[in-house]
Amino acid sequence: MTVADLETLGAGQPGGPPTETSPKAIVGKSPTRIALERLRADKVAMICAAVVGILVLLGVFAPLICSLWNIKPDDAPNGHPADYISLGYPNVGPPFYPFTWAHPLGLSTNTAYDNLARLLYGLRTSLFIATTATVLSTLIGVVVGLIAGYSRGVLDRIIGFIIDVFLSFPFILGALALAPIIVGRFADQPDKLGKAQLFALVTVLVVLGWMGLARLIRGQVLSLREREFIQAAQVIGTPTRRILFKELLPNMVAPIVVSISLSLPAFVAAEAALSFLGIGLTNTPSLGQTINAATASFDVYPLYLWAPVLTIMLLVVSLNLLGDAVRDAFDPKTRR
């Protein structure tokens, strides 16, 4: 038996010569997958995501929850507010009377509306307005930013000037000017007034909320349009529309996602603030409207105010912390 045969027999045995093993396959990960893994490892982000998810579900299924609980957001329990009001304050449920599952958050002052029903429907309205405004402002900001960043010369200067003008316009002053103009056209049509107020509020938030993302996207495009893959696409005659939406846009997913995650809480707070000031919704339950109605009786009946205030605070804080976690997860320079 030769030495080679002995080595072959000893291969794989304890103390024998090592054998050649096939190299392990290298598994690649996309930047999005890496970011999602980092996001899942963030406990604060997961807790905030769970809180936001619960609040979204409560708002989406508000009609079903209210029907199962047999409560109404815009009517007294049996349609007779006088039966539940004493000296302007409810005589059912907390804080003046024992807790009852029929109205766990009590009834509102003067109207005897169920506070839980108003809270759920107000959450539904606020989330709808914030989501709609975020989607529309994101679309406008992305399109305008792509065009401004890719174009050169006069068009870029014109778009930049428009963005600067909108950025310099005061938000509250714009809301005070635009909302009454839109709602005024439906003042003599009460059946359409609620929809008009909703449309006016979304319009104000979108018109005055797209500029930050547009400027961010423009800066990203300015840094990408001189890259080799863009120049190659231009050389082979790729249409401009395809370069913008097939070559440039996929490279800006991270800042867009971060912008969306930070715009949602901003619009939730803005809707509540505008409704509180009386230039938002009046005929539709909303968190800001409830806060506005509850301020007059806060010193005697604080529960009416604390419920929407704490809900807004919990939603906005959770969205902000989740937005910070998303930003850190998509930032390759961040290590948490």
Backbone hydrogen bonds, N-H to C=O, Kabsch-Sander energy under -0.5 kcal/mol:
donor,donor_aa,acceptor,acceptor_aa,energy
6,L,2,T,-2.0
7,E,3,V,-2.3
8,T,4,A,-2.0
9,L,5,D,-2.5
10,G,6,L,-2.3
11,A,7,E,-0.9
12,G,17,P,-0.9
13,Q,10,G,-1.8
16,G,13,Q,-2.6
27,V,25,A,-0.6
28,G,26,I,-0.6
34,I,30,S,-2.3
35,A,31,P,-2.4
36,L,32,T,-2.4
37,E,33,R,-2.3
38,R,34,I,-2.2
39,L,35,A,-2.2
40,R,36,L,-2.5
41,A,37,E,-1.4
42,D,39,L,-1.0
43,K,41,A,-0.8
46,M,42,D,-1.9
47,I,43,K,-2.4
48,C,44,V,-2.5
49,A,45,A,-2.6
50,A,46,M,-2.1
51,V,47,I,-2.3
52,V,48,C,-2.7
53,G,49,A,-2.6
54,I,50,A,-2.4
55,L,51,V,-2.3
56,V,52,V,-2.7
57,L,53,G,-2.4
58,L,54,I,-2.3
59,G,55,L,-2.2
60,V,56,V,-2.9
61,F,57,L,-2.5
62,A,59,G,-1.1
65,I,61,F,-2.7
66,C,62,A,-2.6
67,S,63,P,-2.2
68,L,64,L,-2.3
69,W,65,I,-2.2
70,N,66,C,-1.0
71,I,66,C,-2.4
79,G,76,A,-1.1
83,D,80,H,-1.5
84,Y,81,P,-1.7
85,I,81,P,-0.6
86,S,89,Y,-3.6
89,Y,86,S,-1.7
91,N,84,Y,-2.2
97,Y,93,G,-1.7
103,H,100,T,-0.8
106,G,103,H,-1.8
107,L,92,V,-0.6
108,S,113,Y,-2.9
110,N,88,G,-1.6
111,T,109,T,-2.7
112,A,108,S,-1.3
114,D,72,K,-1.2
114,D,75,D,-0.5
115,N,106,G,-2.2
118,R,114,D,-2.2
119,L,115,N,-2.3
120,L,116,L,-2.6
121,Y,117,A,-2.5
122,G,118,R,-2.4
123,L,119,L,-2.4
124,R,120,L,-2.1
125,T,121,Y,-2.5
126,S,122,G,-2.7
127,L,123,L,-2.4
128,F,124,R,-2.1
129,I,125,T,-2.6
130,A,126,S,-2.7
131,T,127,L,-2.5
132,T,128,F,-2.6
133,A,129,I,-2.6
134,T,130,A,-2.2
135,V,131,T,-2.5
136,L,132,T,-2.5
137,S,133,A,-2.5
138,T,134,T,-2.1
139,L,135,V,-2.3
140,I,136,L,-2.4
141,G,137,S,-2.7
142,V,138,T,-2.7
143,V,139,L,-2.3
144,V,140,I,-2.6
145,G,141,G,-2.4
146,L,142,V,-2.5
147,I,143,V,-2.3
148,A,144,V,-2.7
149,G,145,G,-2.5
150,Y,146,L,-2.1
151,S,147,I,-2.1
155,L,152,R,-0.6
157,R,153,G,-1.8
158,I,154,V,-2.6
159,I,155,L,-2.5
160,G,156,D,-2.4
161,F,157,R,-2.2
162,I,158,I,-2.3
163,I,159,I,-2.5
164,D,160,G,-2.2
165,V,161,F,-2.3
166,F,162,I,-2.3
167,L,163,I,-2.3
168,S,164,D,-1.7
169,F,165,V,-0.6
169,F,166,F,-0.7
174,G,170,P,-2.1
175,A,171,F,-2.5
176,L,172,I,-2.7
177,A,173,L,-1.6
178,L,174,G,-2.9
179,A,175,A,-1.9
181,I,177,A,-0.7
182,I,178,L,-2.1
183,V,179,A,-2.6
184,G,180,P,-2.4
185,R,181,I,-0.6
185,R,182,I,-0.7
186,F,183,V,-1.9
187,A,184,G,-1.1
189,Q,186,F,-1.6
192,K,189,Q,-1.5
193,L,189,Q,-0.8
194,G,190,P,-0.6
196,A,192,K,-2.2
197,Q,193,L,-2.5
198,L,194,G,-2.1
199,F,195,K,-2.6
200,A,196,A,-2.7
201,L,197,Q,-2.5
202,V,198,L,-2.2
203,T,199,F,-2.5
204,V,200,A,-2.5
205,L,201,L,-2.2
206,V,202,V,-2.4
207,V,203,T,-3.1
208,L,204,V,-1.8
209,G,206,V,-1.4
210,W,206,V,-0.7
214,A,210,W,-1.8
215,R,211,M,-2.4
216,L,212,G,-1.9
217,I,213,L,-3.0
218,R,214,A,-2.2
219,G,215,R,-2.0
220,Q,216,L,-1.9
221,V,217,I,-2.6
222,L,218,R,-2.3
223,S,219,G,-1.3
224,L,220,Q,-1.0
225,R,221,V,-2.5
227,R,224,L,-1.8
231,Q,227,R,-2.1
232,A,228,E,-2.7
233,A,229,F,-1.6
234,Q,230,I,-2.1
235,V,231,Q,-2.3
236,I,232,A,-2.0
237,G,234,Q,-1.1
238,T,233,A,-2.6
243,I,239,P,-2.1
244,L,240,T,-2.5
245,F,241,R,-2.2
246,K,242,R,-2.4
247,E,242,R,-0.9
247,E,243,I,-0.9
248,L,243,I,-2.4
249,L,244,L,-1.8
251,N,248,L,-1.2
252,M,249,L,-2.1
253,V,250,P,-0.8
256,I,252,M,-1.5
257,V,253,V,-2.8
258,V,254,A,-2.3
259,S,255,P,-2.3
260,I,256,I,-2.3
261,S,257,V,-2.3
262,L,258,V,-1.5
263,S,259,S,-1.8
264,L,260,I,-1.9
266,A,262,L,-0.9
267,F,263,S,-2.6
268,V,264,L,-2.2
269,A,265,P,-2.3
270,A,266,A,-2.2
271,E,267,F,-2.6
272,A,268,V,-2.0
273,A,269,A,-2.3
274,L,270,A,-2.7
275,S,271,E,-2.5
276,F,272,A,-2.1
277,L,273,A,-1.8
278,G,275,S,-0.8
279,I,274,L,-2.0
280,G,274,L,-0.7
287,L,122,G,-0.7
290,T,286,S,-2.1
291,I,287,L,-2.2
292,N,288,G,-2.2
293,A,289,Q,-2.1
294,A,290,T,-1.7
295,T,291,I,-1.2
297,S,294,A,-0.8
298,F,295,T,-1.1
300,V,297,S,-0.6
301,Y,297,S,-3.3
304,Y,301,Y,-0.9
305,L,302,P,-1.2
306,W,302,P,-2.6
307,A,303,L,-1.6
309,V,305,L,-1.8
310,L,306,W,-2.8
311,T,307,A,-1.7
312,I,308,P,-2.5
313,M,309,V,-2.5
314,L,310,L,-2.7
315,L,311,T,-2.5
316,V,312,I,-3.0
317,V,313,M,-2.6
318,S,314,L,-2.0
319,L,315,L,-2.4
320,N,316,V,-2.5
321,L,317,V,-2.7
322,L,318,S,-2.4
323,G,319,L,-2.5
324,D,320,N,-2.4
325,A,321,L,-2.1
326,V,322,L,-2.3
327,R,323,G,-2.4
328,D,324,D,-2.4
329,A,325,A,-2.4
330,F,326,V,-2.1
331,D,327,R,-0.7
334,T,331,D,-1.6
